[in-house]
């Protein structure tokens, strides 16, 4: 066993359970999500008194006003809100509000209380993700593009500062472990025109381990029980039960004892089979933030 059981004192555990159940019930009910998020964040950040003064029309400083307004996710923008295809994502408005609650919770001191934070994020994931299994653990600093294009199985662990990109789609199987600072992508950019984005379905199958600071490229399938070594960059599918290492990552071995059931090393590029097409409205106003000349001299 690599871990030991730890628990909160009974009184603290009851307080945690009551808080998480209350937020869960409100998010499941008819209340506007934006209102629930604002209300929860005001209390989590200990700003109820100042908030009530501001709501009553009393004077607050410009800095206080910005802070108090910022608890309302409708007064914020996220990076993914600037993506052109988001205009076709009906689920984005709700997922944006829940993302804001997730991120701003992580900015509170309570985010370092592991028992409390794991329960709170697990509850949020059930509202935010397309699907979230049982007994999942999400540690501090986990980010995602939208959230609503993520499917997570049972007993998944995602450690600190992991980025789960679901601009395309991301499926994570049962008992998957994603270590600190890993990045799992589901979108890619054209090498000439950076503004041309391709979305894919990225899959981590059951029992996969993606270790510290590794990157999985969009559209890759990491096979069952495979391991991605630290700081590796996975650009092609990883066969089941293999250990992939390097940049670009290659299979360096089969896990000991799994040789008889391991997938063969022949591994054609199947990313295009996982391409997700999308359409943009004809009247969309677009801009190129780089302003580059993208006409190659040899074209």
Secondary structure, 3 states (H helix, E strand, C coil): CCCCCCCCCHHHHHHHHHHHHHHHHHHHCCCCHHHHHHHHHHHHCCCHHHHHHHHCCCCCCHHHHHHHHCCCHHHCCCHHHHCHHHHHCCCHHHHHHHHHHHHHHCCCHHHHCHHHHHHHHHHHHHHHCCEECCCCEECCCCEECCCCCEEECCCCEECCCCEECCCCEEEECCCCEECCCCEECCEEECCCCCCCEEEEEEEECCCCEECCCCEECCCCEECCCCEECCCCEECCCECCCEEEEEECEEEEEECCCCCCCCCCCCCCCCHHHHEECCCCCCCCCCCCCCCCCCCCCCC
